[in-house]
Amino acid sequence: MGTFFMKLTDGSEMILTAGRATRTGSGDVAFESVDARGNWSVICTVKAERVANAYVRKVREDGSTLWEEQTAEGRWWAY
């Protein structure tokens, strides 16, 4: 499970926990979870025009955490 932080273009923010997140080829950000059989399904999608910034929570080697910004363009996966 990953924790994701989104800043939206209207100034609002959202934090979501999901198995993974992806930026699609069209720029939308989709959050997915997995069931007990290993099947992934989309639980939430944010349209590209609403996304200002996307971050994933990462744990550093020293145990501290940070919000790592994801790229604004192109495809990516975060877990």
PyMOL Python script that loads the backbone (N, CA, C, O; Angstrom):
from pymol import cmd

cmd.read_pdbstr("""\
ATOM      1  N   MET A   1       0.832  -1.180   0.000  1.00  0.00           N
ATOM      2  CA  MET A   1       0.000   0.000   0.000  1.00  0.00           C
ATOM      3  C   MET A   1       0.878   1.245   0.000  1.00  0.00           C
ATOM      4  O   MET A   1       1.913   1.297   0.663  1.00  0.00           O
ATOM      5  N   GLY A   2       0.446   2.226  -0.747  1.00  0.00           N
ATOM      6  CA  GLY A   2       1.148   3.492  -0.794  1.00  0.00           C
ATOM      7  C   GLY A   2       0.245   4.616  -0.329  1.00  0.00           C
ATOM      8  O   GLY A   2      -0.979   4.497  -0.375  1.00  0.00           O
ATOM      9  N   THR A   3       0.841   5.695   0.115  1.00  0.00           N
ATOM     10  CA  THR A   3       0.091   6.896   0.489  1.00  0.00           C
ATOM     11  C   THR A   3       0.453   7.976  -0.513  1.00  0.00           C
ATOM     12  O   THR A   3       1.628   8.250  -0.756  1.00  0.00           O
ATOM     13  N   PHE A   4      -0.566   8.582  -1.085  1.00  0.00           N
ATOM     14  CA  PHE A   4      -0.388   9.549  -2.159  1.00  0.00           C
ATOM     15  C   PHE A   4      -1.027  10.877  -1.778  1.00  0.00           C
ATOM     16  O   PHE A   4      -2.075  10.912  -1.133  1.00  0.00           O
ATOM     17  N   PHE A   5      -0.385  11.968  -2.185  1.00  0.00           N
ATOM     18  CA  PHE A   5      -0.832  13.322  -1.887  1.00  0.00           C
ATOM     19  C   PHE A   5      -0.991  14.062  -3.200  1.00  0.00           C
ATOM     20  O   PHE A   5      -0.067  14.104  -4.012  1.00  0.00           O
ATOM     21  N   MET A   6      -2.157  14.641  -3.408  1.00  0.00           N
ATOM     22  CA  MET A   6      -2.427  15.373  -4.640  1.00  0.00           C
ATOM     23  C   MET A   6      -2.768  16.827  -4.309  1.00  0.00           C
ATOM     24  O   MET A   6      -3.587  17.100  -3.431  1.00  0.00           O
ATOM     25  N   LYS A   7      -2.131  17.754  -5.024  1.00  0.00           N
ATOM     26  CA  LYS A   7      -2.537  19.150  -4.998  1.00  0.00           C
ATOM     27  C   LYS A   7      -3.321  19.358  -6.290  1.00  0.00           C
ATOM     28  O   LYS A   7      -2.839  19.039  -7.377  1.00  0.00           O
ATOM     29  N   LEU A   8      -4.522  19.891  -6.161  1.00  0.00           N
ATOM     30  CA  LEU A   8      -5.383  20.064  -7.325  1.00  0.00           C
ATOM     31  C   LEU A   8      -5.390  21.519  -7.782  1.00  0.00           C
ATOM     32  O   LEU A   8      -5.070  22.424  -7.012  1.00  0.00           O
ATOM     33  N   THR A   9      -5.758  21.729  -9.033  1.00  0.00           N
ATOM     34  CA  THR A   9      -5.696  23.063  -9.639  1.00  0.00           C
ATOM     35  C   THR A   9      -6.670  24.046  -9.005  1.00  0.00           C
ATOM     36  O   THR A   9      -6.480  25.255  -9.142  1.00  0.00           O
ATOM     37  N   ASP A  10      -7.703  23.573  -8.318  1.00  0.00           N
ATOM     38  CA  ASP A  10      -8.640  24.478  -7.648  1.00  0.00           C
ATOM     39  C   ASP A  10      -8.169  24.876  -6.252  1.00  0.00           C
ATOM     40  O   ASP A  10      -8.892  25.544  -5.514  1.00  0.00           O
ATOM     41  N   GLY A  11      -6.937  24.456  -5.890  1.00  0.00           N
ATOM     42  CA  GLY A  11      -6.373  24.792  -4.593  1.00  0.00           C
ATOM     43  C   GLY A  11      -6.643  23.762  -3.508  1.00  0.00           C
ATOM     44  O   GLY A  11      -6.090  23.869  -2.414  1.00  0.00           O
ATOM     45  N   SER A  12      -7.475  22.775  -3.783  1.00  0.00           N
ATOM     46  CA  SER A  12      -7.743  21.742  -2.792  1.00  0.00           C
ATOM     47  C   SER A  12      -6.659  20.666  -2.827  1.00  0.00           C
ATOM     48  O   SER A  12      -5.836  20.627  -3.742  1.00  0.00           O
ATOM     49  N   GLU A  13      -6.672  19.809  -1.832  1.00  0.00           N
ATOM     50  CA  GLU A  13      -5.694  18.730  -1.712  1.00  0.00           C
ATOM     51  C   GLU A  13      -6.420  17.436  -1.364  1.00  0.00           C
ATOM     52  O   GLU A  13      -7.527  17.460  -0.828  1.00  0.00           O
ATOM     53  N   MET A  14      -5.792  16.317  -1.671  1.00  0.00           N
ATOM     54  CA  MET A  14      -6.342  15.030  -1.252  1.00  0.00           C
ATOM     55  C   MET A  14      -5.204  14.087  -0.912  1.00  0.00           C
ATOM     56  O   MET A  14      -4.150  14.105  -1.547  1.00  0.00           O
ATOM     57  N   ILE A  15      -5.432  13.268   0.094  1.00  0.00           N
ATOM     58  CA  ILE A  15      -4.509  12.201   0.462  1.00  0.00           C
ATOM     59  C   ILE A  15      -5.270  10.903   0.298  1.00  0.00           C
ATOM     60  O   ILE A  15      -6.400  10.772   0.767  1.00  0.00           O
ATOM     61  N   LEU A  16      -4.647   9.942  -0.371  1.00  0.00           N
ATOM     62  CA  LEU A  16      -5.322   8.692  -0.685  1.00  0.00           C
ATOM     63  C   LEU A  16      -4.363   7.536  -0.452  1.00  0.00           C
ATOM     64  O   LEU A  16      -3.179   7.635  -0.773  1.00  0.00           O
ATOM     65  N   THR A  17      -4.862   6.453   0.100  1.00  0.00           N
ATOM     66  CA  THR A  17      -4.083   5.237   0.257  1.00  0.00           C
ATOM     67  C   THR A  17      -4.563   4.241  -0.784  1.00  0.00           C
ATOM     68  O   THR A  17      -5.760   3.972  -0.892  1.00  0.00           O
ATOM     69  N   ALA A  18      -3.633   3.700  -1.544  1.00  0.00           N
ATOM     70  CA  ALA A  18      -3.973   2.744  -2.595  1.00  0.00           C
ATOM     71  C   ALA A  18      -2.781   1.814  -2.800  1.00  0.00           C
ATOM     72  O   ALA A  18      -1.677   2.089  -2.331  1.00  0.00           O
ATOM     73  N   GLY A  19      -3.014   0.732  -3.492  1.00  0.00           N
ATOM     74  CA  GLY A  19      -1.938  -0.201  -3.778  1.00  0.00           C
ATOM     75  C   GLY A  19      -0.876   0.399  -4.681  1.00  0.00           C
ATOM     76  O   GLY A  19       0.314   0.130  -4.520  1.00  0.00           O
ATOM     77  N   ARG A  20      -1.311   1.210  -5.629  1.00  0.00           N
ATOM     78  CA  ARG A  20      -0.377   1.882  -6.538  1.00  0.00           C
ATOM     79  C   ARG A  20      -1.107   3.023  -7.234  1.00  0.00           C
ATOM     80  O   ARG A  20      -2.335   3.113  -7.205  1.00  0.00           O
ATOM     81  N   ALA A  21      -0.319   3.891  -7.858  1.00  0.00           N
ATOM     82  CA  ALA A  21      -0.874   4.996  -8.638  1.00  0.00           C
ATOM     83  C   ALA A  21      -0.109   5.065  -9.944  1.00  0.00           C
ATOM     84  O   ALA A  21       1.058   4.679 -10.019  1.00  0.00           O
ATOM     85  N   THR A  22      -0.775   5.557 -10.966  1.00  0.00           N
ATOM     86  CA  THR A  22      -0.138   5.710 -12.267  1.00  0.00           C
ATOM     87  C   THR A  22      -0.607   6.992 -12.931  1.00  0.00           C
ATOM     88  O   THR A  22      -1.753   7.409 -12.764  1.00  0.00           O
ATOM     89  N   ARG A  23       0.284   7.607 -13.678  1.00  0.00           N
ATOM     90  CA  ARG A  23      -0.120   8.692 -14.581  1.00  0.00           C
ATOM     91  C   ARG A  23      -0.243   8.052 -15.954  1.00  0.00           C
ATOM     92  O   ARG A  23       0.707   7.464 -16.471  1.00  0.00           O
ATOM     93  N   THR A  24      -1.408   8.174 -16.522  1.00  0.00           N
ATOM     94  CA  THR A  24      -1.681   7.551 -17.820  1.00  0.00           C
ATOM     95  C   THR A  24      -1.051   8.357 -18.945  1.00  0.00           C
ATOM     96  O   THR A  24      -0.538   9.453 -18.721  1.00  0.00           O
ATOM     97  N   GLY A  25      -1.090   7.819 -20.135  1.00  0.00           N
ATOM     98  CA  GLY A  25      -0.569   8.516 -21.303  1.00  0.00           C
ATOM     99  C   GLY A  25      -1.266   9.837 -21.557  1.00  0.00           C
ATOM    100  O   GLY A  25      -0.666  10.751 -22.123  1.00  0.00           O
ATOM    101  N   SER A  26      -2.539   9.958 -21.145  1.00  0.00           N
ATOM    102  CA  SER A  26      -3.290  11.203 -21.331  1.00  0.00           C
ATOM    103  C   SER A  26      -3.095  12.179 -20.170  1.00  0.00           C
ATOM    104  O   SER A  26      -3.630  13.287 -20.199  1.00  0.00           O
ATOM    105  N   GLY A  27      -2.323  11.772 -19.134  1.00  0.00           N
ATOM    106  CA  GLY A  27      -2.028  12.651 -18.014  1.00  0.00           C
ATOM    107  C   GLY A  27      -2.918  12.476 -16.800  1.00  0.00           C
ATOM    108  O   GLY A  27      -2.654  13.071 -15.755  1.00  0.00           O
ATOM    109  N   ASP A  28      -3.983  11.661 -16.914  1.00  0.00           N
ATOM    110  CA  ASP A  28      -4.831  11.387 -15.757  1.00  0.00           C
ATOM    111  C   ASP A  28      -4.030  10.605 -14.719  1.00  0.00           C
ATOM    112  O   ASP A  28      -3.096   9.884 -15.070  1.00  0.00           O
ATOM    113  N   VAL A  29      -4.390  10.743 -13.445  1.00  0.00           N
ATOM    114  CA  VAL A  29      -3.769   9.956 -12.388  1.00  0.00           C
ATOM    115  C   VAL A  29      -4.810   8.964 -11.885  1.00  0.00           C
ATOM    116  O   VAL A  29      -5.887   9.359 -11.438  1.00  0.00           O
ATOM    117  N   ALA A  30      -4.488   7.681 -11.958  1.00  0.00           N
ATOM    118  CA  ALA A  30      -5.393   6.622 -11.526  1.00  0.00           C
ATOM    119  C   ALA A  30      -4.800   5.915 -10.317  1.00  0.00           C
ATOM    120  O   ALA A  30      -3.610   5.602 -10.285  1.00  0.00           O
ATOM    121  N   PHE A  31      -5.644   5.670  -9.325  1.00  0.00           N
ATOM    122  CA  PHE A  31      -5.255   4.939  -8.123  1.00  0.00           C
ATOM    123  C   PHE A  31      -5.899   3.565  -8.180  1.00  0.00           C
ATOM    124  O   PHE A  31      -7.078   3.432  -8.505  1.00  0.00           O
ATOM    125  N   GLU A  32      -5.105   2.537  -7.859  1.00  0.00           N
ATOM    126  CA  GLU A  32      -5.573   1.165  -7.976  1.00  0.00           C
ATOM    127  C   GLU A  32      -5.336   0.392  -6.679  1.00  0.00           C
ATOM    128  O   GLU A  32      -4.401   0.676  -5.931  1.00  0.00           O
ATOM    129  N   SER A  33      -6.200  -0.587  -6.432  1.00  0.00           N
ATOM    130  CA  SER A  33      -6.021  -1.517  -5.321  1.00  0.00           C
ATOM    131  C   SER A  33      -6.113  -2.928  -5.865  1.00  0.00           C
ATOM    132  O   SER A  33      -6.608  -3.153  -6.969  1.00  0.00           O
ATOM    133  N   VAL A  34      -5.630  -3.874  -5.077  1.00  0.00           N
ATOM    134  CA  VAL A  34      -5.584  -5.266  -5.503  1.00  0.00           C
ATOM    135  C   VAL A  34      -6.444  -6.103  -4.563  1.00  0.00           C
ATOM    136  O   VAL A  34      -6.490  -5.852  -3.359  1.00  0.00           O
ATOM    137  N   ASP A  35      -7.128  -7.104  -5.126  1.00  0.00           N
ATOM    138  CA  ASP A  35      -7.929  -7.996  -4.289  1.00  0.00           C
ATOM    139  C   ASP A  35      -7.106  -9.216  -3.877  1.00  0.00           C
ATOM    140  O   ASP A  35      -5.931  -9.324  -4.227  1.00  0.00           O
ATOM    141  N   ALA A  36      -7.719 -10.122  -3.142  1.00  0.00           N
ATOM    142  CA  ALA A  36      -7.017 -11.296  -2.614  1.00  0.00           C
ATOM    143  C   ALA A  36      -6.501 -12.224  -3.711  1.00  0.00           C
ATOM    144  O   ALA A  36      -5.610 -13.036  -3.462  1.00  0.00           O
ATOM    145  N   ARG A  37      -7.045 -12.116  -4.911  1.00  0.00           N
ATOM    146  CA  ARG A  37      -6.613 -12.965  -6.025  1.00  0.00           C
ATOM    147  C   ARG A  37      -5.577 -12.298  -6.913  1.00  0.00           C
ATOM    148  O   ARG A  37      -5.163 -12.873  -7.920  1.00  0.00           O
ATOM    149  N   GLY A  38      -5.158 -11.111  -6.560  1.00  0.00           N
ATOM    150  CA  GLY A  38      -4.132 -10.419  -7.337  1.00  0.00           C
ATOM    151  C   GLY A  38      -4.664  -9.606  -8.500  1.00  0.00           C
ATOM    152  O   GLY A  38      -3.895  -9.202  -9.373  1.00  0.00           O
ATOM    153  N   ASN A  39      -5.969  -9.357  -8.527  1.00  0.00           N
ATOM    154  CA  ASN A  39      -6.573  -8.568  -9.599  1.00  0.00           C
ATOM    155  C   ASN A  39      -6.581  -7.091  -9.217  1.00  0.00           C
ATOM    156  O   ASN A  39      -7.102  -6.720  -8.165  1.00  0.00           O
ATOM    157  N   TRP A  40      -6.004  -6.253 -10.074  1.00  0.00           N
ATOM    158  CA  TRP A  40      -5.953  -4.818  -9.838  1.00  0.00           C
ATOM    159  C   TRP A  40      -7.189  -4.144 -10.401  1.00  0.00           C
ATOM    160  O   TRP A  40      -7.672  -4.531 -11.465  1.00  0.00           O
ATOM    161  N   SER A  41      -7.712  -3.135  -9.701  1.00  0.00           N
ATOM    162  CA  SER A  41      -8.840  -2.366 -10.216  1.00  0.00           C
ATOM    163  C   SER A  41      -8.690  -0.907  -9.802  1.00  0.00           C
ATOM    164  O   SER A  41      -8.156  -0.600  -8.736  1.00  0.00           O
ATOM    165  N   VAL A  42      -9.167  -0.021 -10.658  1.00  0.00           N
ATOM    166  CA  VAL A  42      -9.095   1.421 -10.404  1.00  0.00           C
ATOM    167  C   VAL A  42     -10.126   1.784  -9.337  1.00  0.00           C
ATOM    168  O   VAL A  42     -11.297   1.418  -9.440  1.00  0.00           O
ATOM    169  N   ILE A  43      -9.673   2.512  -8.306  1.00  0.00           N
ATOM    170  CA  ILE A  43     -10.597   2.947  -7.252  1.00  0.00           C
ATOM    171  C   ILE A  43     -10.904   4.439  -7.334  1.00  0.00           C
ATOM    172  O   ILE A  43     -11.900   4.901  -6.778  1.00  0.00           O
ATOM    173  N   CYS A  44     -10.047   5.194  -8.030  1.00  0.00           N
ATOM    174  CA  CYS A  44     -10.242   6.637  -8.164  1.00  0.00           C
ATOM    175  C   CYS A  44      -9.391   7.137  -9.319  1.00  0.00           C
ATOM    176  O   CYS A  44      -8.254   6.696  -9.490  1.00  0.00           O
ATOM    177  N   THR A  45      -9.933   8.054 -10.112  1.00  0.00           N
ATOM    178  CA  THR A  45      -9.171   8.681 -11.188  1.00  0.00           C
ATOM    179  C   THR A  45      -9.324  10.194 -11.077  1.00  0.00           C
ATOM    180  O   THR A  45     -10.422  10.703 -10.855  1.00  0.00           O
ATOM    181  N   VAL A  46      -8.216  10.901 -11.234  1.00  0.00           N
ATOM    182  CA  VAL A  46      -8.231  12.365 -11.239  1.00  0.00           C
ATOM    183  C   VAL A  46      -7.822  12.800 -12.644  1.00  0.00           C
ATOM    184  O   VAL A  46      -6.753  12.431 -13.130  1.00  0.00           O
ATOM    185  N   LYS A  47      -8.667  13.576 -13.282  1.00  0.00           N
ATOM    186  CA  LYS A  47      -8.402  14.033 -14.644  1.00  0.00           C
ATOM    187  C   LYS A  47      -7.182  14.950 -14.700  1.00  0.00           C
ATOM    188  O   LYS A  47      -6.923  15.713 -13.769  1.00  0.00           O
ATOM    189  N   ALA A  48      -6.449  14.866 -15.783  1.00  0.00           N
ATOM    190  CA  ALA A  48      -5.187  15.606 -15.951  1.00  0.00           C
ATOM    191  C   ALA A  48      -5.348  17.099 -15.697  1.00  0.00           C
ATOM    192  O   ALA A  48      -4.477  17.708 -15.075  1.00  0.00           O
ATOM    193  N   GLU A  49      -6.427  17.699 -16.157  1.00  0.00           N
ATOM    194  CA  GLU A  49      -6.613  19.141 -16.004  1.00  0.00           C
ATOM    195  C   GLU A  49      -6.844  19.562 -14.553  1.00  0.00           C
ATOM    196  O   GLU A  49      -6.771  20.751 -14.243  1.00  0.00           O
ATOM    197  N   ARG A  50      -7.120  18.613 -13.659  1.00  0.00           N
ATOM    198  CA  ARG A  50      -7.317  18.911 -12.231  1.00  0.00           C
ATOM    199  C   ARG A  50      -6.044  18.728 -11.414  1.00  0.00           C
ATOM    200  O   ARG A  50      -5.993  19.151 -10.259  1.00  0.00           O
ATOM    201  N   VAL A  51      -5.006  18.101 -11.993  1.00  0.00           N
ATOM    202  CA  VAL A  51      -3.787  17.772 -11.242  1.00  0.00           C
ATOM    203  C   VAL A  51      -2.786  18.916 -11.319  1.00  0.00           C
ATOM    204  O   VAL A  51      -2.330  19.278 -12.404  1.00  0.00           O
ATOM    205  N   ALA A  52      -2.443  19.486 -10.162  1.00  0.00           N
ATOM    206  CA  ALA A  52      -1.373  20.475 -10.100  1.00  0.00           C
ATOM    207  C   ALA A  52      -0.053  19.767  -9.794  1.00  0.00           C
ATOM    208  O   ALA A  52       0.936  19.972 -10.497  1.00  0.00           O
ATOM    209  N   ASN A  53      -0.034  18.931  -8.745  1.00  0.00           N
ATOM    210  CA  ASN A  53       1.153  18.167  -8.355  1.00  0.00           C
ATOM    211  C   ASN A  53       0.707  16.836  -7.756  1.00  0.00           C
ATOM    212  O   ASN A  53      -0.355  16.743  -7.139  1.00  0.00           O
ATOM    213  N   ALA A  54       1.524  15.819  -7.944  1.00  0.00           N
ATOM    214  CA  ALA A  54       1.272  14.499  -7.365  1.00  0.00           C
ATOM    215  C   ALA A  54       2.515  14.047  -6.608  1.00  0.00           C
ATOM    216  O   ALA A  54       3.636  14.203  -7.091  1.00  0.00           O
ATOM    217  N   TYR A  55       2.311  13.488  -5.424  1.00  0.00           N
ATOM    218  CA  TYR A  55       3.413  13.053  -4.571  1.00  0.00           C
ATOM    219  C   TYR A  55       3.129  11.645  -4.041  1.00  0.00           C
ATOM    220  O   TYR A  55       1.973  11.254  -3.879  1.00  0.00           O
ATOM    221  N   VAL A  56       4.185  10.900  -3.778  1.00  0.00           N
ATOM    222  CA  VAL A  56       4.079   9.608  -3.095  1.00  0.00           C
ATOM    223  C   VAL A  56       4.927   9.696  -1.831  1.00  0.00           C
ATOM    224  O   VAL A  56       6.003  10.294  -1.839  1.00  0.00           O
ATOM    225  N   ARG A  57       4.438   9.099  -0.749  1.00  0.00           N
ATOM    226  CA  ARG A  57       5.182   9.107   0.516  1.00  0.00           C
ATOM    227  C   ARG A  57       6.254   8.035   0.460  1.00  0.00           C
ATOM    228  O   ARG A  57       5.962   6.866   0.207  1.00  0.00           O
ATOM    229  N   LYS A  58       7.489   8.435   0.696  1.00  0.00           N
ATOM    230  CA  LYS A  58       8.636   7.515   0.668  1.00  0.00           C
ATOM    231  C   LYS A  58       9.308   7.486   2.035  1.00  0.00           C
ATOM    232  O   LYS A  58       9.304   8.478   2.764  1.00  0.00           O
ATOM    233  N   VAL A  59       9.882   6.342   2.369  1.00  0.00           N
ATOM    234  CA  VAL A  59      10.645   6.191   3.603  1.00  0.00           C
ATOM    235  C   VAL A  59      12.122   6.152   3.233  1.00  0.00           C
ATOM    236  O   VAL A  59      12.546   5.336   2.415  1.00  0.00           O
ATOM    237  N   ARG A  60      12.893   7.032   3.835  1.00  0.00           N
ATOM    238  CA  ARG A  60      14.332   7.087   3.588  1.00  0.00           C
ATOM    239  C   ARG A  60      15.038   5.975   4.361  1.00  0.00           C
ATOM    240  O   ARG A  60      14.440   5.322   5.217  1.00  0.00           O
ATOM    241  N   GLU A  61      16.301   5.772   4.052  1.00  0.00           N
ATOM    242  CA  GLU A  61      17.095   4.742   4.729  1.00  0.00           C
ATOM    243  C   GLU A  61      17.202   4.981   6.231  1.00  0.00           C
ATOM    244  O   GLU A  61      17.325   4.027   6.999  1.00  0.00           O
ATOM    245  N   ASP A  62      17.157   6.246   6.659  1.00  0.00           N
ATOM    246  CA  ASP A  62      17.260   6.545   8.097  1.00  0.00           C
ATOM    247  C   ASP A  62      15.911   6.450   8.818  1.00  0.00           C
ATOM    248  O   ASP A  62      15.828   6.720  10.016  1.00  0.00           O
ATOM    249  N   GLY A  63      14.857   6.067   8.093  1.00  0.00           N
ATOM    250  CA  GLY A  63      13.533   5.893   8.687  1.00  0.00           C
ATOM    251  C   GLY A  63      12.640   7.114   8.608  1.00  0.00           C
ATOM    252  O   GLY A  63      11.447   7.016   8.896  1.00  0.00           O
ATOM    253  N   SER A  64      13.181   8.261   8.225  1.00  0.00           N
ATOM    254  CA  SER A  64      12.353   9.459   8.066  1.00  0.00           C
ATOM    255  C   SER A  64      11.560   9.360   6.760  1.00  0.00           C
ATOM    256  O   SER A  64      11.886   8.560   5.883  1.00  0.00           O
ATOM    257  N   THR A  65      10.538  10.167   6.648  1.00  0.00           N
ATOM    258  CA  THR A  65       9.690  10.118   5.451  1.00  0.00           C
ATOM    259  C   THR A  65       9.711  11.452   4.719  1.00  0.00           C
ATOM    260  O   THR A  65      10.070  12.485   5.283  1.00  0.00           O
ATOM    261  N   LEU A  66       9.319  11.407   3.452  1.00  0.00           N
ATOM    262  CA  LEU A  66       9.199  12.609   2.640  1.00  0.00           C
ATOM    263  C   LEU A  66       8.130  12.383   1.583  1.00  0.00           C
ATOM    264  O   LEU A  66       7.795  11.247   1.248  1.00  0.00           O
ATOM    265  N   TRP A  67       7.600  13.484   1.063  1.00  0.00           N
ATOM    266  CA  TRP A  67       6.688  13.420  -0.079  1.00  0.00           C
ATOM    267  C   TRP A  67       7.534  13.594  -1.334  1.00  0.00           C
ATOM    268  O   TRP A  67       8.079  14.672  -1.572  1.00  0.00           O
ATOM    269  N   GLU A  68       7.646  12.547  -2.133  1.00  0.00           N
ATOM    270  CA  GLU A  68       8.438  12.607  -3.360  1.00  0.00           C
ATOM    271  C   GLU A  68       7.531  12.996  -4.518  1.00  0.00           C
ATOM    272  O   GLU A  68       6.574  12.289  -4.835  1.00  0.00           O
ATOM    273  N   GLU A  69       7.841  14.131  -5.150  1.00  0.00           N
ATOM    274  CA  GLU A  69       7.009  14.609  -6.253  1.00  0.00           C
ATOM    275  C   GLU A  69       7.181  13.710  -7.472  1.00  0.00           C
ATOM    276  O   GLU A  69       8.291  13.297  -7.806  1.00  0.00           O
ATOM    277  N   GLN A  70       6.083  13.420  -8.117  1.00  0.00           N
ATOM    278  CA  GLN A  70       6.096  12.622  -9.334  1.00  0.00           C
ATOM    279  C   GLN A  70       6.177  13.565 -10.535  1.00  0.00           C
ATOM    280  O   GLN A  70       5.829  14.741 -10.425  1.00  0.00           O
ATOM    281  N   THR A  71       6.625  13.063 -11.659  1.00  0.00           N
ATOM    282  CA  THR A  71       6.801  13.918 -12.833  1.00  0.00           C
ATOM    283  C   THR A  71       5.460  14.474 -13.311  1.00  0.00           C
ATOM    284  O   THR A  71       4.427  13.810 -13.219  1.00  0.00           O
ATOM    285  N   ALA A  72       5.498  15.691 -13.818  1.00  0.00           N
ATOM    286  CA  ALA A  72       4.292  16.373 -14.280  1.00  0.00           C
ATOM    287  C   ALA A  72       3.836  15.873 -15.649  1.00  0.00           C
ATOM    288  O   ALA A  72       2.681  16.069 -16.027  1.00  0.00           O
ATOM    289  N   GLU A  73       4.735  15.231 -16.393  1.00  0.00           N
ATOM    290  CA  GLU A  73       4.389  14.738 -17.716  1.00  0.00           C
ATOM    291  C   GLU A  73       4.938  13.340 -17.878  1.00  0.00           C
ATOM    292  O   GLU A  73       5.874  12.936 -17.189  1.00  0.00           O
ATOM    293  N   GLY A  74       4.345  12.614 -18.794  1.00  0.00           N
ATOM    294  CA  GLY A  74       4.791  11.260 -19.070  1.00  0.00           C
ATOM    295  C   GLY A  74       4.205  10.259 -18.080  1.00  0.00           C
ATOM    296  O   GLY A  74       3.617  10.631 -17.066  1.00  0.00           O
ATOM    297  N   ARG A  75       4.380   8.995 -18.398  1.00  0.00           N
ATOM    298  CA  ARG A  75       3.825   7.916 -17.583  1.00  0.00           C
ATOM    299  C   ARG A  75       4.721   7.640 -16.371  1.00  0.00           C
ATOM    300  O   ARG A  75       5.938   7.810 -16.436  1.00  0.00           O
ATOM    301  N   TRP A  76       4.101   7.213 -15.266  1.00  0.00           N
ATOM    302  CA  TRP A  76       4.860   6.738 -14.119  1.00  0.00           C
ATOM    303  C   TRP A  76       3.990   5.809 -13.278  1.00  0.00           C
ATOM    304  O   TRP A  76       2.762   5.842 -13.353  1.00  0.00           O
ATOM    305  N   TRP A  77       4.633   5.009 -12.505  1.00  0.00           N
ATOM    306  CA  TRP A  77       3.982   4.135 -11.527  1.00  0.00           C
ATOM    307  C   TRP A  77       4.603   4.433 -10.175  1.00  0.00           C
ATOM    308  O   TRP A  77       5.809   4.665 -10.092  1.00  0.00           O
ATOM    309  N   ALA A  78       3.812   4.433  -9.121  1.00  0.00           N
ATOM    310  CA  ALA A  78       4.314   4.609  -7.761  1.00  0.00           C
ATOM    311  C   ALA A  78       3.597   3.607  -6.868  1.00  0.00           C
ATOM    312  O   ALA A  78       2.399   3.369  -7.016  1.00  0.00           O
ATOM    313  N   TYR A  79       4.353   3.019  -5.935  1.00  0.00           N
ATOM    314  CA  TYR A  79       3.796   2.005  -5.024  1.00  0.00           C
ATOM    315  C   TYR A  79       3.969   2.438  -3.596  1.00  0.00           C
ATOM    316  O   TYR A  79       3.566   1.721  -2.680  1.00  0.00           O
TER     317      TYR A  79
END
""", "prot")
cmd.dss("prot")
cmd.show_as("cartoon", "prot")
cmd.util.cbc("prot")
cmd.orient("prot")
